[in-house]
Amino acid sequence: MNRTVCWLLISACFVSGIFWSLTSPVNSQEASNAATDSASPALVKAETGKLVIETSLKGTLEAEQTSELFIEAKSFAGPFTVKSAATHGTRVKKGDVVLELDTVKIDQALSDLRLEREIADIALKQAKDELPILEQSLPLNLVAAERDKQNAEEDFKRYTPRSNGITSRKSPSSS
């Protein structure tokens, strides 16, 4: 759309320039001669050659086909630092470097994630190794817990006063 409007504007300027040059007098002598010879038409000899019309315009050129580049970081939340980028308007081909990032922080985050994964793998292996031992010791722990509960209940009965009809007497000093 912008390109079509630009070409229409340029062609309109050319046509108006040609029309203006053909209708206006070239210098003041021809203007005075044309005024005095208004009764007789002026004869002009046609010459063959190049017709050059120069115009200077200010504007912006846009590419017909553009591609947007973006970075979608799902797990890296840190800032991206740009080392270098292709200049605006540069033609690039497949395999050309368009954007180069400073990867120090990204590499550090990756190494931290690798270490965390290794630690998680070791913890998983340790839990798998402990599982058979826990499966064997769990019934023993359950028996020991039941025995401790029974002992605690017996101790509770032994050391708490029974209500067997005996009431406590008031001491004579309190009366």
KAJO-V364937 format. One record per pair of residues at least 24 apart in sequence whose C-alpha atoms are under 10 Angstrom apart, sorted by the first residue. I is the first residue (numbers start at 0). J is the second residue. D is the distance in whole Angstrom. If there is no record, write none. Layout:
i	j	d
I	J	D
I	J	D
This chain:
i	j	d
0	63	10
1	59	10
1	60	9
1	61	8
1	63	10
2	59	10
2	60	8
2	61	8
2	62	9
2	63	9
5	58	9
5	59	10
5	60	9
9	54	9
9	55	10
9	56	9
12	52	10
12	54	8
13	51	10
13	52	7
13	53	9
13	54	8
14	52	10
16	52	8
16	53	10
16	54	9
17	50	9
17	52	8
60	88	10
61	88	9
62	88	8
68	97	9
68	98	9
74	108	10
75	104	9
75	105	7
75	108	8
75	109	9
76	105	10
76	108	10
77	104	8
77	105	8
77	108	9
78	104	9
78	105	9
79	103	10
79	104	9
79	105	9
80	104	9
